[in-house]
């Protein structure tokens, strides 16, 4: 039984026992029944609004899915793997900041600049990039690896 049906049933009971609106008890009960009817009307209006909003959200969700398909295409996973592989083809070095002990990840091009500020604390960091090959007179730019 819905709330609307229940309040209608209560109204019918009140009419069946012929509540007198001239007694204190009758006035209270009739006022409560009127209040309940107003509450049911408000709940019904809220339910209608929620249903309309749910339909709009579903429509927006479908539109967004279509836009995502157009923008990203069907091979999302393959593209993500390619980007990961492209980034990780370069060798990455870990450097610990002596001031804040934050770990900083650098690629070879960053090391070649020989200095930078720590992104966490701003301390000036200097690097000496040395090639670990066995060449004589190597200045760190050896391709013999």
URBEL-V974390 format. One record per pair of residues at least 24 apart in sequence whose ideal C-beta (glycine too) atoms are under 10 Angstrom apart, sorted by the first residue. I is the first residue (numbers start at 1). GAP is how many residues later the second one is. If there is no record, write none. Layout:
I/GAP, I/GAP
This chain:
2/38, 2/41, 2/42, 3/33, 3/36, 3/37, 3/40, 3/41, 3/44, 4/33, 4/36, 4/37, 4/39, 4/40, 5/35, 6/30, 6/34, 7/26, 7/27, 7/29, 7/30, 7/31, 7/32, 7/33, 7/34, 8/29, 8/32, 10/26, 10/27, 11/25, 11/26, 91/54, 93/34, 93/36, 95/30, 95/32, 96/29, 97/24, 97/25, 97/26, 97/28, 98/25, 98/27, 99/24, 99/25, 99/26, 111/29, 112/28, 112/29
